[in-house]
Amino acid sequence: MADGGGLLTYISTVTSVIAIAVSSLTLGWTIYRDAIRKPKLRVDVAVKTLVQKDRKPEGPYLFVEALNMGPIPNRVGLTFARKSWIKRRLLDRKSGTAMIYPDFAHWAATKASTRLEVGDTANFIFPYSRDMFLKEDFLQVGVADGFGQIHWSTRRDLRSAQRRYQKDFVTGKNSEGESAKAAKGVKERDRVDNPETPTAPAKSQEYYHSYKG
């Protein structure tokens, strides 16, 4: 009988220890997730054309998209571009990192300082033209968040966009045509967004994609 009582006490003790350990791990993970671990943004870069029902296709534009991977909501800030580590630290320290300013006035663009829930995506849109930052030798594009951290795209994404730019504006046969098409797309969009002033000139594209070292 005594042996039976001792076994029950032993089982109760082990169960209590396991319960305390699980509770401690859960508490630790909650603190790490909410107080220590910061949310992550996945940044993608691509040249895209906008297609919407009852509207003519717009573009192409350069899209920088930031997806909030969690684990908590976050805010998006400004966009940046950077060159290789050697150029940033040694060869081109003055313009190795640049702030690139998107077209926040575009109807498909996400407003600055927008709060992103987990799973939401922010869109930053740049006019796709000959005079834009793709002509420079940047390796990555990044998006700053509400915690002051910059999340960077993969190099592969930006290289793909740069190859498209080289084909359309530098080496391709249709380089002049693409440039004119991109400018026309901006003007068409301005006429749609501002019906009261159909003859008003398009906003300065240089303002939207200028960059500073």
Backbone as JSON Lines, residues from 0, in Angstrom:
{"i":0,"aa":"M","n":[0.82,-1.21,0.0],"ca":[0.0,0.0,0.0],"c":[0.85,1.25,0.0]}
{"i":1,"aa":"A","n":[1.92,1.14,0.8],"ca":[2.84,2.29,0.84],"c":[3.5,2.51,-0.49]}
{"i":2,"aa":"D","n":[3.83,1.36,-1.14],"ca":[4.46,1.49,-2.46],"c":[3.53,2.15,-3.45]}
{"i":3,"aa":"G","n":[2.24,1.81,-3.38],"ca":[1.27,2.44,-4.29],"c":[1.17,3.93,-4.06]}
{"i":4,"aa":"G","n":[1.16,4.35,-2.78],"ca":[1.1,5.78,-2.48],"c":[2.34,6.51,-2.95]}
{"i":5,"aa":"G","n":[3.5,5.9,-2.82],"ca":[4.74,6.53,-3.29],"c":[4.78,6.69,-4.78]}
{"i":6,"aa":"L","n":[4.22,5.72,-5.49],"ca":[4.18,5.8,-6.96],"c":[3.28,6.94,-7.42]}
{"i":7,"aa":"L","n":[2.14,7.08,-6.73],"ca":[1.24,8.18,-7.09],"c":[1.88,9.54,-6.82]}
{"i":8,"aa":"T","n":[2.61,9.61,-5.69],"ca":[3.3,10.87,-5.38],"c":[4.36,11.18,-6.42]}
{"i":9,"aa":"Y","n":[5.09,10.15,-6.85],"ca":[6.14,10.32,-7.87],"c":[5.54,10.79,-9.19]}
{"i":10,"aa":"I","n":[4.42,10.17,-9.6],"ca":[3.78,10.56,-10.86],"c":[3.27,12.0,-10.78]}
{"i":11,"aa":"S","n":[2.69,12.36,-9.65],"ca":[2.19,13.74,-9.48],"c":[3.33,14.75,-9.55]}
{"i":12,"aa":"T","n":[4.47,14.4,-8.93],"ca":[5.63,15.3,-8.94],"c":[6.16,15.49,-10.37]}
{"i":13,"aa":"V","n":[6.3,14.37,-11.1],"ca":[6.8,14.45,-12.48],"c":[5.85,15.26,-13.35]}
{"i":14,"aa":"T","n":[4.55,15.04,-13.18],"ca":[3.55,15.79,-13.95],"c":[3.64,17.28,-13.66]}
{"i":15,"aa":"S","n":[3.82,17.62,-12.4],"ca":[3.94,19.03,-12.01],"c":[5.18,19.68,-12.62]}
{"i":16,"aa":"V","n":[6.3,18.94,-12.59],"ca":[7.54,19.48,-13.17],"c":[7.39,19.7,-14.66]}
{"i":17,"aa":"I","n":[6.77,18.74,-15.36],"ca":[6.56,18.88,-16.8],"c":[5.65,20.08,-17.09]}
{"i":18,"aa":"A","n":[4.59,20.23,-16.29],"ca":[3.67,21.36,-16.49],"c":[4.39,22.7,-16.29]}
{"i":19,"aa":"I","n":[5.24,22.77,-15.26],"ca":[6.0,24.01,-14.99],"c":[6.97,24.29,-16.14]}
{"i":20,"aa":"A","n":[7.62,23.24,-16.66],"ca":[8.58,23.43,-17.75],"c":[7.87,23.92,-19.02]}
{"i":21,"aa":"V","n":[6.72,23.33,-19.33],"ca":[5.96,23.76,-20.51],"c":[5.5,25.2,-20.35]}
{"i":22,"aa":"S","n":[5.0,25.54,-19.16],"ca":[4.55,26.92,-18.92],"c":[5.71,27.91,-19.05]}
{"i":23,"aa":"S","n":[6.89,27.52,-18.55],"ca":[8.06,28.4,-18.64],"c":[8.48,28.6,-20.09]}
{"i":24,"aa":"L","n":[8.49,27.51,-20.87],"ca":[8.84,27.62,-22.29],"c":[7.84,28.5,-23.04]}
{"i":25,"aa":"T","n":[6.56,28.33,-22.74],"ca":[5.53,29.15,-23.39],"c":[5.7,30.62,-23.04]}
{"i":26,"aa":"L","n":[5.96,30.91,-21.78],"ca":[6.17,32.29,-21.34],"c":[7.41,32.88,-22.0]}
{"i":27,"aa":"G","n":[8.5,32.09,-22.03],"ca":[9.73,32.58,-22.66],"c":[9.54,32.87,-24.14]}
{"i":28,"aa":"W","n":[8.84,31.97,-24.85],"ca":[8.59,32.19,-26.28],"c":[7.72,33.43,-26.51]}
{"i":29,"aa":"T","n":[6.72,33.65,-25.64],"ca":[5.85,34.82,-25.77],"c":[6.64,36.11,-25.58]}
{"i":30,"aa":"I","n":[7.52,36.12,-24.57],"ca":[8.35,37.31,-24.33],"c":[9.3,37.55,-25.5]}
{"i":31,"aa":"Y","n":[9.91,36.48,-25.99],"ca":[10.83,36.61,-27.14],"c":[10.1,37.11,-28.37]}
{"i":32,"aa":"R","n":[8.9,36.56,-28.62],"ca":[8.15,36.92,-29.83],"c":[7.67,38.36,-29.79]}
{"i":33,"aa":"D","n":[7.17,38.8,-28.62],"ca":[6.54,40.12,-28.54],"c":[7.49,41.23,-28.12]}
{"i":34,"aa":"A","n":[8.56,40.9,-27.39],"ca":[9.43,41.95,-26.87],"c":[10.83,41.96,-27.47]}
{"i":35,"aa":"I","n":[11.32,40.81,-27.89],"ca":[12.69,40.74,-28.38],"c":[12.75,40.55,-29.89]}
{"i":36,"aa":"R","n":[12.06,39.55,-30.39],"ca":[12.07,39.29,-31.82],"c":[11.28,40.34,-32.57]}
{"i":37,"aa":"K","n":[11.9,40.96,-33.57],"ca":[11.24,41.98,-34.36],"c":[10.62,41.36,-35.6]}
{"i":38,"aa":"P","n":[9.54,41.96,-36.11],"ca":[8.9,41.42,-37.31],"c":[9.82,41.52,-38.53]}
{"i":39,"aa":"K","n":[9.63,40.63,-39.46],"ca":[10.46,40.56,-40.65],"c":[9.63,40.93,-41.88]}
{"i":40,"aa":"L","n":[10.23,41.73,-42.75],"ca":[9.61,42.07,-44.03],"c":[10.35,41.34,-45.16]}
{"i":41,"aa":"R","n":[9.59,40.71,-46.03],"ca":[10.19,40.13,-47.23],"c":[10.03,41.12,-48.37]}
{"i":42,"aa":"V","n":[11.14,41.53,-48.95],"ca":[11.14,42.58,-49.98],"c":[11.39,41.95,-51.34]}
{"i":43,"aa":"D","n":[10.49,42.24,-52.29],"ca":[10.6,41.76,-53.66],"c":[10.66,42.94,-54.61]}
{"i":44,"aa":"V","n":[11.43,42.79,-55.69],"ca":[11.6,43.84,-56.7],"c":[11.28,43.24,-58.07]}
{"i":45,"aa":"A","n":[10.45,43.94,-58.85],"ca":[10.11,43.43,-60.18],"c":[9.52,44.55,-61.03]}
{"i":46,"aa":"V","n":[9.67,44.42,-62.34],"ca":[9.04,45.32,-63.3],"c":[7.69,44.73,-63.66]}
{"i":47,"aa":"K","n":[6.62,45.5,-63.47],"ca":[5.27,44.99,-63.68],"c":[4.4,46.01,-64.4]}
{"i":48,"aa":"T","n":[3.35,45.49,-65.02],"ca":[2.32,46.32,-65.64],"c":[1.03,46.14,-64.85]}
{"i":49,"aa":"L","n":[0.34,47.23,-64.59],"ca":[-0.91,47.18,-63.85],"c":[-2.07,46.94,-64.8]}
{"i":50,"aa":"V","n":[-2.89,45.96,-64.48],"ca":[-4.07,45.64,-65.28],"c":[-5.28,45.67,-64.36]}
{"i":51,"aa":"Q","n":[-6.26,46.5,-64.71],"ca":[-7.45,46.65,-63.9],"c":[-8.68,46.68,-64.8]}
{"i":52,"aa":"K","n":[-9.77,46.14,-64.32],"ca":[-10.99,46.09,-65.1],"c":[-11.46,47.49,-65.45]}
{"i":53,"aa":"D","n":[-11.88,47.65,-66.71],"ca":[-12.42,48.91,-67.25],"c":[-11.37,50.02,-67.31]}
{"i":54,"aa":"R","n":[-10.1,49.68,-67.21],"ca":[-9.04,50.68,-67.37],"c":[-7.96,50.11,-68.27]}
{"i":55,"aa":"K","n":[-7.32,51.0,-68.99],"ca":[-6.23,50.57,-69.85],"c":[-5.04,50.11,-69.0]}
{"i":56,"aa":"P","n":[-4.28,49.13,-69.48],"ca":[-3.08,48.72,-68.75],"c":[-2.13,49.89,-68.53]}
{"i":57,"aa":"E","n":[-1.55,49.96,-67.36],"ca":[-0.61,51.02,-67.01],"c":[0.78,50.44,-66.82]}
{"i":58,"aa":"G","n":[1.75,51.18,-67.26],"ca":[3.11,50.75,-67.02],"c":[3.9,50.57,-68.29]}
{"i":59,"aa":"P","n":[5.01,49.87,-68.12],"ca":[5.46,49.18,-66.9],"c":[5.97,50.13,-65.83]}
{"i":60,"aa":"Y","n":[5.94,49.64,-64.59],"ca":[6.5,50.33,-63.44],"c":[7.47,49.39,-62.73]}
{"i":61,"aa":"L","n":[8.34,49.99,-61.93],"ca":[9.17,49.18,-61.04],"c":[8.47,49.08,-59.69]}
{"i":62,"aa":"F","n":[8.17,47.87,-59.27],"ca":[7.49,47.64,-58.0],"c":[8.5,47.15,-56.97]}
{"i":63,"aa":"V","n":[8.44,47.75,-55.79],"ca":[9.13,47.23,-54.61],"c":[8.04,46.87,-53.61]}
{"i":64,"aa":"E","n":[7.94,45.58,-53.28],"ca":[6.86,45.09,-52.43],"c":[7.43,44.56,-51.12]}
{"i":65,"aa":"A","n":[6.79,44.93,-50.02],"ca":[7.23,44.5,-48.69],"c":[6.11,43.71,-48.02]}
{"i":66,"aa":"L","n":[6.34,42.42,-47.77],"ca":[5.36,41.54,-47.13],"c":[5.75,41.35,-45.66]}
{"i":67,"aa":"N","n":[4.81,41.64,-44.76],"ca":[5.07,41.45,-43.34],"c":[4.94,39.96,-42.99]}
{"i":68,"aa":"M","n":[6.08,39.35,-42.67],"ca":[6.12,37.93,-42.35],"c":[5.81,37.66,-40.87]}
{"i":69,"aa":"G","n":[5.58,38.71,-40.09],"ca":[5.26,38.52,-38.68],"c":[6.52,38.45,-37.81]}
{"i":70,"aa":"P","n":[6.34,38.17,-36.52],"ca":[5.12,37.64,-35.9],"c":[4.14,38.7,-35.4]}
{"i":71,"aa":"I","n":[4.46,40.0,-35.52],"ca":[3.58,41.06,-35.03],"c":[3.42,42.11,-36.12]}
{"i":72,"aa":"P","n":[2.42,43.0,-35.99],"ca":[2.27,44.07,-36.99],"c":[3.49,44.97,-37.03]}
{"i":73,"aa":"N","n":[3.63,45.69,-38.13],"ca":[4.78,46.57,-38.32],"c":[4.35,47.74,-39.2]}
{"i":74,"aa":"R","n":[5.17,48.77,-39.26],"ca":[4.94,49.9,-40.14],"c":[6.06,49.97,-41.17]}
{"i":75,"aa":"V","n":[5.72,50.44,-42.37],"ca":[6.71,50.58,-43.42],"c":[7.16,52.03,-43.48]}
{"i":76,"aa":"G","n":[8.44,52.2,-43.79],"ca":[9.01,53.54,-43.9],"c":[9.47,53.84,-45.31]}
{"i":77,"aa":"L","n":[10.67,54.35,-45.43],"ca":[11.22,54.76,-46.72],"c":[11.93,53.59,-47.39]}
{"i":78,"aa":"T","n":[12.29,53.8,-48.66],"ca":[12.99,52.79,-49.44],"c":[14.42,53.23,-49.7]}
{"i":79,"aa":"F","n":[15.32,52.24,-49.75],"ca":[16.74,52.51,-49.91],"c":[17.34,51.55,-50.93]}
{"i":80,"aa":"A","n":[18.52,51.89,-51.4],"ca":[19.29,51.01,-52.27],"c":[20.74,51.04,-51.8]}
{"i":81,"aa":"R","n":[21.45,49.92,-51.97],"ca":[22.85,49.89,-51.55],"c":[23.68,49.09,-52.54]}
{"i":82,"aa":"K","n":[24.97,49.46,-52.59],"ca":[25.92,48.79,-53.46],"c":[26.64,47.71,-52.65]}
{"i":83,"aa":"S","n":[27.67,47.13,-53.24],"ca":[28.41,46.06,-52.56],"c":[29.11,46.6,-51.31]}
{"i":84,"aa":"W","n":[29.49,45.68,-50.42],"ca":[30.15,46.07,-49.17],"c":[31.45,46.81,-49.45]}
{"i":85,"aa":"I","n":[32.21,46.36,-50.42],"ca":[33.5,47.0,-50.74],"c":[33.28,48.44,-51.19]}
{"i":86,"aa":"K","n":[32.26,48.65,-52.03],"ca":[32.01,50.01,-52.51],"c":[31.47,50.89,-51.39]}
{"i":87,"aa":"R","n":[30.63,50.34,-50.53],"ca":[30.07,51.13,-49.42],"c":[31.15,51.52,-48.43]}
{"i":88,"aa":"R","n":[32.12,50.63,-48.21],"ca":[33.12,50.88,-47.18],"c":[34.4,51.51,-47.7]}
{"i":89,"aa":"L","n":[34.74,51.24,-48.97],"ca":[36.05,51.68,-49.47],"c":[35.98,52.54,-50.73]}
{"i":90,"aa":"L","n":[35.35,52.03,-51.77],"ca":[35.48,52.66,-53.08],"c":[34.48,53.77,-53.33]}
{"i":91,"aa":"D","n":[33.29,53.66,-52.77],"ca":[32.25,54.64,-53.07],"c":[31.44,54.95,-51.82]}
{"i":92,"aa":"R","n":[32.12,55.43,-50.8],"ca":[31.48,55.64,-49.52],"c":[30.43,56.76,-49.57]}
{"i":93,"aa":"K","n":[30.6,57.7,-50.49],"ca":[29.68,58.84,-50.56],"c":[28.3,58.44,-51.07]}
{"i":94,"aa":"S","n":[28.25,57.56,-52.05],"ca":[26.95,57.16,-52.63],"c":[26.76,55.65,-52.63]}
{"i":95,"aa":"G","n":[27.4,54.97,-51.68],"ca":[27.25,53.52,-51.6],"c":[25.87,53.1,-51.15]}
{"i":96,"aa":"T","n":[25.2,53.95,-50.38],"ca":[23.82,53.72,-49.96],"c":[23.0,54.95,-50.32]}
{"i":97,"aa":"A","n":[21.8,54.74,-50.82],"ca":[20.97,55.85,-51.28],"c":[19.54,55.69,-50.82]}
{"i":98,"aa":"M","n":[18.89,56.81,-50.55],"ca":[17.45,56.79,-50.32],"c":[16.77,57.01,-51.67]}
{"i":99,"aa":"I","n":[15.85,56.15,-52.02],"ca":[15.13,56.26,-53.3],"c":[13.67,56.56,-52.99]}
{"i":100,"aa":"Y","n":[13.15,57.58,-53.66],"ca":[11.82,58.09,-53.31],"c":[10.79,57.62,-54.31]}
{"i":101,"aa":"P","n":[9.8,56.83,-53.89],"ca":[8.79,56.31,-54.82],"c":[7.7,57.33,-55.11]}
{"i":102,"aa":"D","n":[6.79,56.94,-55.99],"ca":[5.66,57.78,-56.36],"c":[4.5,57.48,-55.4]}
{"i":103,"aa":"F","n":[4.46,58.19,-54.27],"ca":[3.4,57.96,-53.3],"c":[2.05,58.44,-53.8]}
{"i":104,"aa":"A","n":[2.03,59.27,-54.85],"ca":[0.77,59.78,-55.37],"c":[0.06,58.77,-56.26]}
{"i":105,"aa":"H","n":[0.74,57.71,-56.65],"ca":[0.11,56.71,-57.52],"c":[-1.03,56.01,-56.79]}
{"i":106,"aa":"W","n":[-2.12,55.73,-57.5],"ca":[-3.31,55.15,-56.86],"c":[-3.06,53.75,-56.29]}
{"i":107,"aa":"A","n":[-2.07,53.04,-56.83],"ca":[-1.78,51.68,-56.34],"c":[-0.68,51.65,-55.29]}
{"i":108,"aa":"A","n":[-0.14,52.8,-54.92],"ca":[0.97,52.84,-53.97],"c":[0.46,52.85,-52.53]}
{"i":109,"aa":"T","n":[1.23,52.25,-51.64],"ca":[0.92,52.27,-50.22],"c":[1.44,53.57,-49.61]}
{"i":110,"aa":"K","n":[0.62,54.2,-48.81],"ca":[1.02,55.46,-48.19],"c":[2.16,55.24,-47.19]}
{"i":111,"aa":"A","n":[2.91,56.3,-46.99],"ca":[4.03,56.23,-46.06],"c":[3.53,55.97,-44.63]}
{"i":112,"aa":"S","n":[4.32,55.23,-43.86],"ca":[4.03,54.91,-42.45],"c":[2.76,54.07,-42.28]}
{"i":113,"aa":"T","n":[2.39,53.32,-43.31],"ca":[1.21,52.46,-43.2],"c":[1.49,51.29,-42.25]}
{"i":114,"aa":"R","n":[0.53,50.97,-41.43],"ca":[0.65,49.83,-40.52],"c":[0.28,48.55,-41.27]}
{"i":115,"aa":"L","n":[1.16,47.58,-41.24],"ca":[0.94,46.3,-41.91],"c":[0.66,45.22,-40.88]}
{"i":116,"aa":"E","n":[-0.49,44.57,-41.02],"ca":[-0.76,43.39,-40.22],"c":[0.06,42.22,-40.78]}
{"i":117,"aa":"V","n":[0.17,41.17,-40.03],"ca":[0.91,40.0,-40.51],"c":[0.23,39.46,-41.77]}
{"i":118,"aa":"G","n":[1.0,39.32,-42.83],"ca":[0.46,38.84,-44.1],"c":[0.1,39.94,-45.07]}
{"i":119,"aa":"D","n":[0.1,41.21,-44.63],"ca":[-0.2,42.32,-45.53],"c":[1.03,42.73,-46.32]}
{"i":120,"aa":"T","n":[0.8,43.35,-47.5],"ca":[1.89,43.77,-48.38],"c":[1.79,45.26,-48.67]}
{"i":121,"aa":"A","n":[2.92,45.94,-48.66],"ca":[3.01,47.35,-49.06],"c":[3.64,47.44,-50.44]}
{"i":122,"aa":"N","n":[3.11,48.32,-51.29],"ca":[3.62,48.52,-52.65],"c":[4.27,49.88,-52.78]}
{"i":123,"aa":"F","n":[5.51,49.9,-53.25],"ca":[6.21,51.13,-53.58],"c":[6.44,51.13,-55.09]}
{"i":124,"aa":"I","n":[5.99,52.19,-55.75],"ca":[5.98,52.22,-57.22],"c":[6.92,53.32,-57.71]}
{"i":125,"aa":"F","n":[7.79,52.94,-58.66],"ca":[8.73,53.88,-59.28],"c":[8.46,53.95,-60.78]}
{"i":126,"aa":"P","n":[8.43,55.15,-61.36],"ca":[8.31,55.25,-62.82],"c":[9.46,54.5,-63.49]}
{"i":127,"aa":"Y","n":[9.11,53.7,-64.47],"ca":[10.11,52.9,-65.18],"c":[10.57,53.7,-66.39]}
{"i":128,"aa":"S","n":[11.74,54.33,-66.27],"ca":[12.24,55.21,-67.32],"c":[13.76,55.12,-67.39]}
{"i":129,"aa":"R","n":[14.31,55.73,-68.42],"ca":[15.76,55.68,-68.61],"c":[16.52,56.32,-67.46]}
{"i":130,"aa":"D","n":[15.99,57.41,-66.92],"ca":[16.67,58.15,-65.87],"c":[16.16,57.7,-64.5]}
{"i":131,"aa":"M","n":[16.55,56.51,-64.07],"ca":[16.14,56.01,-62.77],"c":[17.29,55.26,-62.12]}
{"i":132,"aa":"F","n":[17.1,54.82,-60.89],"ca":[18.23,54.27,-60.14],"c":[18.69,52.91,-60.64]}
{"i":133,"aa":"L","n":[17.92,52.26,-61.51],"ca":[18.37,50.97,-62.06],"c":[19.61,51.12,-62.94]}
{"i":134,"aa":"K","n":[19.9,52.32,-63.39],"ca":[21.09,52.52,-64.21],"c":[22.37,52.46,-63.38]}
{"i":135,"aa":"E","n":[22.23,52.57,-62.06],"ca":[23.39,52.5,-61.17],"c":[23.67,51.04,-60.79]}
{"i":136,"aa":"D","n":[24.83,50.81,-60.19],"ca":[25.24,49.44,-59.87],"c":[24.87,49.04,-58.44]}
{"i":137,"aa":"F","n":[23.63,49.31,-58.07],"ca":[23.15,48.88,-56.76],"c":[22.93,47.37,-56.77]}
{"i":138,"aa":"L","n":[23.08,46.75,-55.61],"ca":[22.9,45.31,-55.49],"c":[21.59,44.91,-54.83]}
{"i":139,"aa":"Q","n":[21.06,45.78,-53.96],"ca":[19.84,45.44,-53.24],"c":[19.0,46.69,-53.01]}
{"i":140,"aa":"V","n":[17.71,46.46,-52.88],"ca":[16.77,47.51,-52.51],"c":[16.16,47.12,-51.17]}
{"i":141,"aa":"G","n":[16.0,48.08,-50.27],"ca":[15.49,47.78,-48.94],"c":[14.35,48.68,-48.54]}
{"i":142,"aa":"V","n":[13.58,48.22,-47.55],"ca":[12.46,48.98,-47.0],"c":[12.67,49.08,-45.49]}
{"i":143,"aa":"A","n":[12.63,50.3,-44.97],"ca":[12.77,50.51,-43.53],"c":[11.43,50.23,-42.84]}
{"i":144,"aa":"D","n":[11.5,49.77,-41.59],"ca":[10.28,49.49,-40.85],"c":[10.14,50.42,-39.65]}
{"i":145,"aa":"G","n":[9.09,50.19,-38.88],"ca":[8.82,51.06,-37.75],"c":[9.8,50.92,-36.61]}
{"i":146,"aa":"F","n":[10.63,49.89,-36.61],"ca":[11.64,49.69,-35.58],"c":[13.01,50.22,-36.0]}
{"i":147,"aa":"G","n":[13.09,50.85,-37.18],"ca":[14.34,51.4,-37.65],"c":[15.24,50.42,-38.37]}
{"i":148,"aa":"Q","n":[14.75,49.22,-38.62],"ca":[15.53,48.21,-39.32],"c":[15.21,48.25,-40.82]}
{"i":149,"aa":"I","n":[16.22,48.04,-41.66],"ca":[16.02,48.0,-43.1],"c":[16.06,46.54,-43.56]}
{"i":150,"aa":"H","n":[15.02,46.14,-44.27],"ca":[14.91,44.77,-44.78],"c":[15.25,44.8,-46.27]}
{"i":151,"aa":"W","n":[16.18,43.94,-46.7],"ca":[16.72,44.02,-48.06],"c":[16.18,42.91,-48.95]}
{"i":152,"aa":"S","n":[16.03,43.26,-50.22],"ca":[15.63,42.28,-51.22],"c":[16.81,41.35,-51.52]}
{"i":153,"aa":"T","n":[16.54,40.29,-52.26],"ca":[17.63,39.44,-52.73],"c":[18.35,40.13,-53.88]}
{"i":154,"aa":"R","n":[19.6,39.8,-54.06],"ca":[20.36,40.37,-55.18],"c":[19.8,39.88,-56.51]}
{"i":155,"aa":"R","n":[19.29,38.67,-56.51],"ca":[18.74,38.11,-57.75],"c":[17.58,38.93,-58.28]}
{"i":156,"aa":"D","n":[16.7,39.38,-57.38],"ca":[15.55,40.19,-57.8],"c":[16.0,41.47,-58.49]}
{"i":157,"aa":"L","n":[16.93,42.17,-57.86],"ca":[17.37,43.43,-58.44],"c":[18.13,43.21,-59.72]}
{"i":158,"aa":"R","n":[18.94,42.17,-59.82],"ca":[19.66,41.88,-61.06],"c":[18.69,41.61,-62.21]}
{"i":159,"aa":"S","n":[17.6,40.92,-61.9],"ca":[16.6,40.64,-62.93],"c":[15.98,41.93,-63.44]}
{"i":160,"aa":"A","n":[15.66,42.86,-62.54],"ca":[15.11,44.15,-62.96],"c":[16.14,44.96,-63.74]}
{"i":161,"aa":"Q","n":[17.4,44.89,-63.33],"ca":[18.45,45.62,-64.04],"c":[18.67,45.06,-65.44]}
{"i":162,"aa":"R","n":[18.57,43.75,-65.6],"ca":[18.69,43.15,-66.93],"c":[17.54,43.61,-67.83]}
{"i":163,"aa":"R","n":[16.35,43.68,-67.27],"ca":[15.2,44.18,-68.03],"c":[15.42,45.64,-68.43]}
{"i":164,"aa":"Y","n":[15.95,46.43,-67.51],"ca":[16.24,47.83,-67.79],"c":[17.28,47.95,-68.91]}
{"i":165,"aa":"Q","n":[18.36,47.16,-68.83],"ca":[19.39,47.19,-69.87],"c":[18.8,46.83,-71.23]}
{"i":166,"aa":"K","n":[17.94,45.86,-71.26],"ca":[17.34,45.43,-72.52],"c":[16.41,46.5,-73.08]}
{"i":167,"aa":"D","n":[15.64,47.14,-72.21],"ca":[14.65,48.11,-72.67],"c":[15.23,49.48,-73.01]}
{"i":168,"aa":"F","n":[16.28,49.91,-72.29],"ca":[16.74,51.27,-72.44],"c":[18.18,51.42,-72.92]}
{"i":169,"aa":"V","n":[18.97,50.37,-72.88],"ca":[20.39,50.51,-73.21],"c":[20.76,49.71,-74.46]}
{"i":170,"aa":"T","n":[20.58,48.42,-74.42],"ca":[21.05,47.57,-75.52],"c":[19.93,47.09,-76.44]}
{"i":171,"aa":"G","n":[18.68,47.11,-75.96],"ca":[17.58,46.57,-76.76],"c":[17.21,47.45,-77.93]}
{"i":172,"aa":"K","n":[16.58,46.83,-78.94],"ca":[16.16,47.57,-80.12],"c":[15.01,48.52,-79.82]}
{"i":173,"aa":"N","n":[14.24,48.2,-78.77],"ca":[13.07,49.01,-78.46],"c":[13.33,49.96,-77.3]}
{"i":174,"aa":"S","n":[14.6,50.34,-77.09],"ca":[14.93,51.18,-75.94],"c":[14.21,52.52,-76.0]}
{"i":175,"aa":"E","n":[14.19,53.17,-77.15],"ca":[13.52,54.46,-77.26],"c":[12.01,54.29,-77.1]}
{"i":176,"aa":"G","n":[11.49,53.22,-77.66],"ca":[10.06,52.98,-77.56],"c":[9.61,52.74,-76.14]}
{"i":177,"aa":"E","n":[10.38,51.99,-75.37],"ca":[10.02,51.74,-73.98],"c":[10.04,53.01,-73.18]}
{"i":178,"aa":"S","n":[11.04,53.87,-73.42],"ca":[11.13,55.12,-72.7],"c":[9.91,55.99,-72.98]}
{"i":179,"aa":"A","n":[9.53,56.08,-74.24],"ca":[8.36,56.87,-74.6],"c":[7.09,56.26,-74.02]}
{"i":180,"aa":"K","n":[7.01,54.94,-74.02],"ca":[5.84,54.24,-73.49],"c":[5.7,54.49,-71.99]}
{"i":181,"aa":"A","n":[6.81,54.44,-71.26],"ca":[6.75,54.68,-69.83],"c":[6.31,56.1,-69.53]}
{"i":182,"aa":"A","n":[6.85,57.08,-70.28],"ca":[6.45,58.48,-70.08],"c":[4.97,58.67,-70.41]}
{"i":183,"aa":"K","n":[4.51,58.03,-71.48],"ca":[3.11,58.13,-71.86],"c":[2.21,57.53,-70.79]}
{"i":184,"aa":"G","n":[2.66,56.42,-70.17],"ca":[1.87,55.8,-69.12],"c":[1.68,56.71,-67.94]}
{"i":185,"aa":"V","n":[2.73,57.47,-67.56],"ca":[2.61,58.41,-66.45],"c":[1.62,59.51,-66.8]}
{"i":186,"aa":"K","n":[1.7,60.02,-68.04],"ca":[0.78,61.08,-68.44],"c":[-0.66,60.59,-68.46]}
{"i":187,"aa":"E","n":[-0.88,59.37,-68.97],"ca":[-2.23,58.81,-69.0],"c":[-2.78,58.65,-67.59]}
{"i":188,"aa":"R","n":[-1.94,58.19,-66.68],"ca":[-2.38,58.02,-65.31],"c":[-2.73,59.34,-64.67]}
{"i":189,"aa":"D","n":[-1.94,60.4,-64.95],"ca":[-2.23,61.71,-64.4],"c":[-3.56,62.25,-64.93]}
{"i":190,"aa":"R","n":[-3.86,61.98,-66.21],"ca":[-5.13,62.45,-66.76],"c":[-6.31,61.74,-66.11]}
{"i":191,"aa":"V","n":[-6.13,60.46,-65.79],"ca":[-7.2,59.7,-65.13],"c":[-7.38,60.17,-63.7]}
{"i":192,"aa":"D","n":[-6.27,60.38,-62.99],"ca":[-6.36,60.78,-61.59],"c":[-6.79,62.23,-61.41]}
{"i":193,"aa":"N","n":[-6.58,63.05,-62.45],"ca":[-6.91,64.48,-62.38],"c":[-7.78,64.85,-63.57]}
{"i":194,"aa":"P","n":[-9.06,64.43,-63.61],"ca":[-9.9,64.67,-64.78],"c":[-10.2,66.14,-65.02]}
{"i":195,"aa":"E","n":[-10.1,66.99,-63.98],"ca":[-10.41,68.4,-64.17],"c":[-9.31,69.13,-64.92]}
{"i":196,"aa":"T","n":[-8.1,68.54,-64.94],"ca":[-6.99,69.19,-65.63],"c":[-6.36,68.22,-66.6]}
{"i":197,"aa":"P","n":[-7.07,67.89,-67.7],"ca":[-6.57,66.86,-68.61],"c":[-5.32,67.27,-69.36]}
{"i":198,"aa":"T","n":[-5.07,68.55,-69.46],"ca":[-3.9,68.99,-70.22],"c":[-2.73,69.34,-69.31]}
{"i":199,"aa":"A","n":[-2.9,69.13,-68.02],"ca":[-1.82,69.47,-67.09],"c":[-0.63,68.56,-67.32]}
{"i":200,"aa":"P","n":[0.58,69.09,-67.27],"ca":[1.76,68.25,-67.49],"c":[1.93,67.26,-66.36]}
{"i":201,"aa":"A","n":[2.55,66.13,-66.67],"ca":[2.81,65.11,-65.66],"c":[3.79,65.64,-64.64]}
{"i":202,"aa":"K","n":[3.69,65.12,-63.42],"ca":[4.61,65.53,-62.38],"c":[6.02,65.09,-62.73]}
{"i":203,"aa":"S","n":[6.98,65.83,-62.19],"ca":[8.37,65.55,-62.51],"c":[8.76,64.14,-62.11]}
{"i":204,"aa":"Q","n":[9.17,63.32,-63.07],"ca":[9.58,61.96,-62.76],"c":[10.88,61.96,-61.95]}
{"i":205,"aa":"E","n":[11.69,62.96,-62.19],"ca":[12.97,63.01,-61.47],"c":[12.75,63.1,-59.97]}
{"i":206,"aa":"Y","n":[11.67,63.8,-59.56],"ca":[11.36,63.93,-58.14],"c":[11.08,62.57,-57.52]}
{"i":207,"aa":"Y","n":[10.46,61.7,-58.25],"ca":[10.05,60.42,-57.71],"c":[11.2,59.43,-57.6]}
{"i":208,"aa":"H","n":[12.17,59.5,-58.48],"ca":[13.22,58.49,-58.39],"c":[14.61,59.09,-58.24]}
{"i":209,"aa":"S","n":[14.67,60.33,-57.73],"ca":[15.98,60.88,-57.41],"c":[16.54,60.13,-56.22]}
{"i":210,"aa":"Y","n":[17.84,60.17,-56.07],"ca":[18.44,59.47,-54.94],"c":[19.61,60.29,-54.41]}
{"i":211,"aa":"K","n":[19.89,60.06,-53.15],"ca":[20.94,60.82,-52.49],"c":[21.9,59.86,-51.82]}
{"i":212,"aa":"G","n":[23.18,60.21,-51.86],"ca":[24.15,59.37,-51.19],"c":[24.17,59.58,-49.7]}
